[in-house]
Amino acid sequence: MATKPRQYKEGSFFEVFRYKDLLVQLVKRDIKLKYRRSFLGYVWSILNPLLIMIIMAIVFSFLFRREIALFPIYLLAGRSMFEFINTAVSKALGAITDNTSLLKKTYVSKFMFPLAKITSSMVDFVFSMGALVVVMIVFSIAEGRVLFSFWNFGIFIVVIEAYIFAMGLGFLMAQLHVFFRDIRYIYNAFSTMVLYCSAIFYDVGMFLEKAKEQVAAGSAPLALYLANFIEYCNPFYIYIKQFRFFIWAPTLDTVPQWAVVTPIDFLLGFGYAILMFIIGVFFFRRSQDKFILYI
């Protein structure tokens, strides 16, 4: 007896499962288009972050006199996680407006288009992890010890959190972009601000030390307030901190207190991810019937 196919409510997020084959094709298309006519192809996913890491490591090593052990690994781990979320949201932002012709011809779940962009960004992120592996191998040889450990597998937890968060923010930005095309420029400005507030090329410990100096001088510990804002109110940093904890921290003999991840960090990570997903899906579903009037 044939099994009756599961019915999904029209317009709901779960309706994407009805079009999962098309979703796979959209993801494949995005990946192929990115590397089309590229001489290096997928190798560029490894080479690009490596080159940027080398330049940033040299510049910020001189700019910040603070010593961070194995700084290239610290830097690349933080930047990789930030770029994953930021790129996923940036690509999802124009997902609806870029597929106007298809949306006008037939009915498909509109959630699919930003979801395909975010998923293809995650695939790119997996490719770019090759750069991190290369750097860790180089430093393993230089240090004379193996820097890989069982703890590295914890990154899968962080990727799940970041993927859910990126979906929610991507859905929110995609529907806003349909009605307000300027949202792209606003998001670019926002992402630049978040970049400098995510402790990618510096560490939060420097703010904590500054706060002690401020308290000793009898002034308000403004640096402590800034550190708390970055640690607890910036989802990007929360995922970066967790990612480093499973990649960079295991390479150290002693992990700095500011780099230690606690259960609160995981609660915040999943909390922000689920909250953003609910917000994104809610507003996307509420406005999707109006998309055809504006695209």
Secondary structure as UniProt FT lines:
FT   TURN            10..11
FT   HELIX           13..19
FT   HELIX           20..35
FT   TURN            36..37
FT   TURN            41..42
FT   HELIX           43..63
FT   TURN            69..70
FT   HELIX           71..93
FT   TURN            94..96
FT   HELIX           97..99
FT   HELIX           100..105
FT   TURN            110..111
FT   HELIX           112..143
FT   HELIX           150..154
FT   HELIX           155..179
FT   TURN            181..182
FT   HELIX           183..196
FT   TURN            197..199
FT   HELIX           205..216
FT   TURN            217..218
FT   HELIX           222..233
FT   HELIX           235..247
FT   HELIX           249..251
FT   HELIX           257..259
FT   HELIX           263..287
FT   HELIX           288..290
FT   HELIX           291..294
//
